[in-house]
């Protein structure tokens, strides 16, 4: 399930979208709070730069407002906005704009808690993964980010990327192989 879970008592996306159409700012704020982090994380894994990921996230929310009439409610809302985010990230990478080295603001989640050694170890692993991701083609980054960092199903990835499910599976398999090669290369270099 990509995107955040709607808790009991919270308005679902269609209700929020109706509110936004009526000019309800609170509905828009709720939508931003619900999707800002997942969109940022997906964009970050593709562009590898925190500032660019923030810019992309803001662009997505602007486009939601501008293009709300284009959204077809028979499709999942998160698929629509993830598609916007992925397209914006891929376009930025393809234009070659501001692809800088990784920031120190990597977003990782895990059970490290208050253990400083585990936190450092997780941060190092996160940097290695992100560094290996940045060596891949943008399309590889997109499928890996959607599957492994946004927990999208193959069908959801197909909706977001505009691809058939079997094509998504094939691209993901190939991208995983290339990522493994880069991660293995990083590990070998660090041992020397």
QUIKAFEN-V955801 format. One record per pair of residues at least 24 apart in sequence whose ideal C-beta (glycine too) atoms are under 10 Angstrom apart, sorted by sequence separation. I is the first residue (numbers start at 1). GAP is how many residues later the second one is. D is the distance in whole Angstrom. If there is no record, write none. Layout:
I:GAP:D ; I:GAP:D
//
This chain:
10:24:8 ; 36:24:9 ; 57:24:10 ; 60:24:5 ; 61:24:10 ; 63:24:10 ; 102:24:9 ; 106:24:6 ; 139:24:10 ; 143:24:10 ; 147:24:10 ; 148:24:9 ; 32:25:9 ; 35:25:8 ; 36:25:8 ; 59:25:8 ; 60:25:5 ; 63:25:8 ; 102:25:6 ; 143:25:7 ; 147:25:6 ; 32:26:10 ; 35:26:8 ; 59:26:8 ; 60:26:10 ; 143:26:9 ; 146:26:9 ; 60:27:10 ; 103:27:9 ; 143:27:10 ; 144:27:9 ; 148:27:10 ; 6:28:8 ; 32:28:10 ; 56:28:9 ; 57:28:7 ; 60:28:7 ; 102:28:6 ; 143:28:5 ; 144:28:7 ; 147:28:9 ; 148:28:9 ; 4:29:9 ; 5:29:9 ; 32:29:6 ; 35:29:9 ; 56:29:6 ; 59:29:5 ; 60:29:10 ; 102:29:6 ; 142:29:9 ; 143:29:5 ; 147:29:9 ; 4:30:5 ; 31:30:8 ; 56:30:9 ; 58:30:10 ; 59:30:10 ; 101:30:9 ; 143:30:9 ; 145:30:10 ; 3:31:7 ; 4:31:7 ; 56:31:10 ; 57:31:9 ; 102:31:10 ; 140:31:7 ; 143:31:9 ; 144:31:5 ; 148:31:9 ; 3:32:6 ; 4:32:10 ; 32:32:9 ; 53:32:9 ; 56:32:5 ; 57:32:10 ; 102:32:7 ; 139:32:7 ; 140:32:9 ; 143:32:5 ; 144:32:7 ; 2:33:10 ; 4:33:8 ; 28:33:8 ; 31:33:7 ; 55:33:9 ; 56:33:5 ; 59:33:10 ; 101:33:9 ; 142:33:9 ; 143:33:9 ; 3:34:9 ; 4:34:6 ; 31:34:10 ; 140:34:7 ; 141:34:8 ; 144:34:9 ; 3:35:5 ; 53:35:10 ; 56:35:9 ; 99:35:8 ; 139:35:10 ; 140:35:4 ; 144:35:6 ; 2:36:7 ; 3:36:9 ; 28:36:8 ; 52:36:10 ; 53:36:8 ; 56:36:7 ; 139:36:8 ; 140:36:9 ; 28:37:7 ; 52:37:8 ; 55:37:8 ; 140:37:10 ; 137:38:8 ; 140:38:6 ; 141:38:9 ; 3:39:10 ; 39:39:9 ; 42:39:10 ; 43:39:10 ; 46:39:9 ; 53:39:10 ; 99:39:10 ; 136:39:7 ; 140:39:7 ; 2:40:8 ; 38:40:8 ; 42:40:6 ; 46:40:7 ; 52:40:6 ; 109:40:10 ; 47:41:9 ; 48:41:10 ; 52:41:9 ; 93:41:9 ; 137:41:8 ; 35:42:9 ; 39:42:7 ; 43:42:5 ; 46:42:9 ; 47:42:5 ; 55:42:10 ; 107:42:9 ; 133:42:9 ; 136:42:6 ; 34:43:10 ; 35:43:7 ; 38:43:9 ; 39:43:7 ; 42:43:6 ; 43:43:8 ; 46:43:4 ; 47:43:9 ; 49:43:9 ; 55:43:9 ; 94:43:10 ; 135:43:8 ; 136:43:6 ; 20:44:8 ; 21:44:10 ; 34:44:9 ; 38:44:8 ; 41:44:10 ; 42:44:7 ; 45:44:9 ; 46:44:7 ; 49:44:10 ; 93:44:9 ; 94:44:6 ; 135:44:9 ; 20:45:7 ; 39:45:9 ; 40:45:9 ; 43:45:7 ; 44:45:9 ; 47:45:6 ; 48:45:9 ; 52:45:8 ; 93:45:4 ; 94:45:10 ; 136:45:10 ; 31:46:9 ; 35:46:6 ; 39:46:5 ; 43:46:5 ; 46:46:8 ; 47:46:6 ; 52:46:6 ; 92:46:9 ; 93:46:10 ; 132:46:9 ; 133:46:7 ; 135:46:9 ; 136:46:7 ; 17:47:9 ; 21:47:6 ; 35:47:9 ; 38:47:9 ; 39:47:10 ; 42:47:7 ; 43:47:10 ; 46:47:7 ; 51:47:8 ; 52:47:8 ; 90:47:10 ; 91:47:9 ; 132:47:6 ; 135:47:5 ; 20:48:6 ; 21:48:8 ; 49:48:10 ; 52:48:8 ; 90:48:5 ; 93:48:8 ; 132:48:9 ; 134:48:9 ; 135:48:10 ; 39:49:10 ; 43:49:9 ; 49:49:6 ; 51:49:8 ; 89:49:8 ; 90:49:7 ; 93:49:9 ; 132:49:9 ; 133:49:8 ; 31:50:9 ; 35:50:9 ; 39:50:10 ; 47:50:9 ; 49:50:7 ; 50:50:10 ; 53:50:9 ; 129:50:8 ; 132:50:4 ; 133:50:9 ; 135:50:9 ; 17:51:7 ; 47:51:8 ; 48:51:7 ; 49:51:5 ; 52:51:10 ; 54:51:10 ; 90:51:8 ; 131:51:8 ; 132:51:5 ; 135:51:9 ; 47:52:7 ; 48:52:8 ; 49:52:8 ; 50:52:9 ; 51:52:7 ; 53:52:9 ; 86:52:9 ; 89:52:8 ; 90:52:6 ; 131:52:9 ; 132:52:9 ; 47:53:9 ; 48:53:8 ; 49:53:8 ; 50:53:4 ; 86:53:10 ; 89:53:7 ; 129:53:9 ; 132:53:8 ; 17:54:7 ; 48:54:6 ; 49:54:6 ; 50:54:9 ; 51:54:9 ; 53:54:9 ; 128:54:9 ; 129:54:7 ; 132:54:6 ; 18:55:10 ; 48:55:8 ; 50:55:4 ; 86:55:9 ; 87:55:9 ; 128:55:7 ; 131:55:6 ; 132:55:10 ; 17:56:8 ; 49:56:9 ; 50:56:8 ; 86:56:5 ; 89:56:8 ; 14:57:10 ; 50:57:8 ; 85:57:10 ; 86:57:9 ; 129:57:9 ; 13:58:10 ; 44:58:10 ; 48:58:10 ; 125:58:10 ; 128:58:5 ; 14:59:6 ; 44:59:9 ; 86:59:8 ; 127:59:10 ; 128:59:8 ; 13:60:9 ; 17:60:7 ; 82:60:10 ; 85:60:10 ; 86:60:7 ; 16:61:9 ; 44:61:9 ; 45:61:10 ; 85:61:10 ; 44:62:8 ; 45:62:9 ; 128:62:8 ; 13:63:8 ; 14:63:7 ; 44:63:7 ; 82:63:10 ; 83:63:10 ; 13:64:4 ; 82:64:7 ; 86:64:9 ; 12:65:9 ; 13:65:8 ; 85:65:10 ; 41:66:6 ; 124:66:9 ; 13:67:10 ; 40:67:7 ; 41:67:10 ; 13:68:9 ; 41:68:9 ; 82:68:7 ; 37:70:8 ; 82:70:7 ; 86:71:10 ; 90:71:10 ; 78:72:9 ; 3:73:9 ; 79:73:8 ; 87:73:9 ; 2:74:9 ; 3:74:8 ; 4:74:9 ; 78:74:9 ; 82:74:8 ; 86:74:6 ; 87:74:9 ; 3:75:4 ; 82:75:9 ; 85:75:9 ; 86:75:7 ; 87:75:9 ; 2:76:6 ; 3:76:9 ; 79:76:9 ; 83:76:7 ; 84:76:9 ; 86:76:10 ; 1:77:9 ; 2:77:8 ; 79:77:6 ; 82:77:9 ; 83:77:5 ; 3:78:8 ; 78:78:8 ; 79:78:9 ; 82:78:5 ; 83:78:7 ; 3:79:8 ; 76:79:10 ; 79:79:9 ; 80:79:8 ; 81:79:9 ; 82:79:9 ; 83:79:7 ; 2:80:7 ; 76:80:7 ; 79:80:4 ; 80:80:8 ; 78:81:9 ; 79:81:5 ; 48:82:6 ; 78:82:9 ; 79:82:10 ; 48:83:8 ; 76:83:7 ; 45:84:9 ; 75:84:7 ; 76:84:9 ; 45:85:7 ; 48:85:7 ; 49:85:9 ; 44:86:8 ; 48:86:4 ; 46:87:8 ; 47:87:9 ; 48:87:10 ; 45:88:6 ; 46:88:9 ; 44:89:10 ; 45:89:9 ; 46:90:10 ; 47:91:9 ; 46:92:6 ; 46:93:10 ; 48:93:8 ; 46:94:10 ; 47:94:8 ; 46:95:5 ; 45:96:6 ; 46:96:6 ; 45:97:9 ; 46:98:9 ; 47:98:10 ; 42:99:10 ; 45:99:7 ; 46:99:6 ; 42:100:8 ; 45:100:4 ; 46:100:9 ; 44:101:8 ; 45:101:9 ; 43:102:8 ; 42:103:5 ; 45:103:8 ; 46:103:10 ; 41:104:8 ; 42:104:7 ; 45:104:5 ; 44:105:9 ; 45:105:8 ; 42:107:7 ; 41:108:6 ; 42:108:5 ; 41:109:7 ; 42:110:9 ; 38:111:9 ; 39:111:9 ; 38:112:6 ; 38:113:9 ; 42:118:9 ; 2:144:7 ; 2:145:10 ; 2:147:9 ; 3:147:8 ; 2:148:4 ; 3:148:9 ; 1:149:10 ; 2:149:5 ; 3:149:9 ; 1:150:6 ; 2:150:5 ; 1:151:9 ; 2:151:8 ; 1:152:8 ; 3:153:10 ; 2:154:6 ; 1:155:9 ; 2:155:9 ; 2:158:9
//
